[in-house]
């Protein structure tokens, strides 16, 4: 049975990092990247702890082992992760409901990942449902960005209810899709 909860221990954060490491593109074959998706950002324990100070990350556990996670990232972290700086810059120009994204009550889903044996079993939706339950009282929506090459992730986000609100090219030439799930 899968249990959804919030991360509360250093051990859980270490398990998140372990799962993340297994899904970085440099460790996957091209076939896996296309069929299974990938994660882009590589975090460290200090940053994960800092990110979860105000709102904990959402986790899925099976037999006390983390098999999925969704990271909560507040806009305060705009300068903490180099690869995400272009995304946060976009947030200063993208409009939603006729005002800049940054003028809304929002947070960023910093990364979502599910262990391979648990994919296609509803954990993606389960993690986001738990995140919505945890965060909806303080935020009107969640925003994330997905590498345009990560078609599995894009499809999964659209199935949850995310909408494409912008696309851009980062300085390193990658194509990104900014997605928003409106809870209002």
N, C-alpha and C positions, 0 to 999 in steps of 0.2 A: 504494500500500500504506500502511495506517495503522500508525504506530509509537506504542506507548504507553510513556511514560517518566515521569520525575520532572522538575519544573522545576528548572533549575540556573542560569539566567542572567537578568539584568535584562531583556534583550531578550524572553525568554519571558514574563516577568511583564507587560511592556508589551503583548504580543500578547493575553494573557489579558484585560487591561483593555479593549483594543480590541474584542474579541469580546463582552465584558460590555456595553459601551456600546451595541452594536447590538441588544441584547435586553432593554433596560430598557422597562417598560410605557409610559412617556411617549413613546417613539419608535415604538411599534407601533400598528397599527390594532386596533380591538376584535375584528375577525375573526381577526387574527394572534394576539392574546392568547388567544383561545378555542382556535384550532386548533393553534397552535405552542407555546404556553406563553411564559414570561417569567422573568426574574430580578428579584429584589426589591432586593437590597443593592448599593450602588455603593461599591466599594472604591477606595483610592488606592494608588500604588506603595509608599509607605512602609509601609502596613499589610500589603500582600501580602508584602513582604520579611520583615517581622517575623513574620507568621504562618508563614512557611516556614522559620524558623530551625531548629527542631527536626525537623520532618518536612516534606519538600517537597510541593508541590501535584502532582497527577497531571494529565498532559497527553496529548492525542492529536495527532499531527502527520501531515500529508500534505504531501509535497514540502517539508519543513522549515518548514511554516507550521502554527501551532496551529489546529486545527479543533474542539477540545473540551477541556474542563478540568473537574476536580473539586477544589475547594479543601479543604485540611485545616485544621481549626481546633480547637485544644486548648481545654479549659474555661477556661484562663487568660485567654482573650480575652473573657470574659463582659461586661466593662465597656468594651470598645473600640468596639463598634458599637451605637449607640443603638437601632436598630430590632430588634436581637436580644436586648436586655436582658430583655424579657418571656419569651422562650423559655428563657433561662438561669434565670430565676426559676422557671419551670415545672419545670425539672429538679430543683429543691430539694423539690418536692412529689410528683412522679410516681414511682410504684412500678414496679419491674420485678423479677420473681422475689422478691417480698416484701421488697425493700429499696429505699430511695431511689435513683434513677438516679445521683445524685452519689456514691454509695458503690461504684459499679462502675468498672471500667477501660474507659472509653469516650472517644471523641472525636466531634467534630461534622464532618459533611461540610458545609462552609460555603456551597457553591453549586456547581451543576453546569450546564454549558451546552455546547451543540453547535451549530456553525455550520449554518445552514439547509440548504445543499446536502448535508450529511452526516447529516441526521436520518433515522431509520428504517433505518440500515445497521449497527446493532449497536454503535455507539460508546458509547452509554449503559452498556450491560453491560460493554463493554471497559474503560471508565474505572473502573467499580466493581470489576471483577475485579482490575485493576492495583492499585487502592487497597487491596483486601483483602490481596493478596499483600504489599504494602508495610507494612501496619499490623497485621496479625493477630498477629504475635509479641508485640506490646505492649498490644493492646486486645482486649476480648471482644466488642465491638460498635461500630457506628457509628450515630449518631443525626442526624437532620436534621428540619427542619420545612418544610412546603410550604403556601403560601397555598391555602385550600380552593377558590378560583376557578381554580387552575392544574391543571385536570383532566388535562391531558396528562402533566404531571410526576407527579402522584399515581399514575396508571395505570402509568407506567414504573417508579416505585419499587416498587409492589406486584408487578410482574412480575419484578423482581430478587429479591424475597424480603423486602422491608421489611414490617413490621406496624405498624398504627396503635396507638399506646399512649396517646394522649391528644389531645384537641382543646380549644382555648380561644380566647377572643376577646381580642385585644390592646387596649390603651387607645385606639388609633386606630380601633377598630371592625372590624378585619380578623379573619377567621376563619382559624385555623391548625390544621394537623394535624401532630402530632409522630410521626415514623416511626423505627423501630428495625430494624436488620438484625443479628440475633444470629449470632455466629460460634462460639459455644461448643458 
